[in-house]
């Protein structure tokens, strides 16, 4: 199995190898807390050995994972992983074989395409409706099912458009999966940051074929912990993922799991999400005004999460992004080509003041004004 690089990661590798940018537009995670924020709740005598602990992960953390998703499943339905990326990887490797088909949305998280190709599976993309706020129609998913389909993989809120799947549509998609005996994986890394509707129900609680993946990276800004999870009602899915993990990362991140458990305690989680929402709501309004003021930009404002896609009028996104990264602008912007959309750019509301978004937007405006018509 050879894993090829996807365009998003390839662009990040290439453009971050040189001098760091001065400003960032499109930051995809909340402002990161500091280690000192957790020291008062950490036991200085904590052993960093994992012997005697569950291979599924810290029991208290697994319960917090269920609680934050409002699920009443048993703690053994949760496997702690090295972020949501590893959670997805373990599931792709264990549930797909060469020749199988996997349905996903487009635009969507590109990891599924990388893994499908590496396994020899066939990717069937269902396009989201940009004119209708990037909606995903359950009927289109049903139409994509064939006798070889084994999995549906989605992100909710969608990465990168920030669109929510309404609960009734999510239930419809779950019923489609059940009717055809398919696994339905929903990556919920941006759950908890909804702007226009309540948090959708977690797919692991809606169907025995539903599997939730998530992490503390995006909404809580704890990307450096590399702590994520799989939630599944099927004990075999959890066990198989655990066995594969033991032959890959063998991740049992004692310190990271304890910090994640503290971060997911109800009072702290509520406060962290409230702060992230307040900062992101203000920045989202600013971005909305910016897009409205730029004649070559338009967008469907995200309903949730920290990123969205803006359409570029008559400009190739990668050409623009590379020009913006160069002197004198020195501003990072992710082109839509990372998601197969060469005439879009990704805008984001995360990162806090360190992203220097105001200055970055001013530099982008200057570049757009100078761009040939």
Secondary structure, DSSP 8 states (H G I E B T S, - for coil): ------HHHHHHHHHTSSS--SEEES--S-----GGGTGGGS-TT-----TTS-TT--HHHHHHHHHHTT----GGGEEEESHHHHHHHHHHHHH--TT-EEEEEES--THHHHHHHHHT-EEEEEE-BGGGTTB--HHHHHHH--TTEEEEEEESS-TTT-----HHHHHHHHHHHHHHT-EEEEE-TTTT-BSSS-----GGGT-TTEEEEEESSTTT--GGG--EEEEES-HHHHHHHHHHHHTTT----HHHHHHHHHHTSHHHHHHHHHHHHHHHHHHHHHHHHHHHH-TTEEE---SBSSEEEEEESS--HHHHHHHHHSTTT-EEEEEGGGGT-TTEEEEE--SGGGG-HHHHHHHHHHHHHHS--
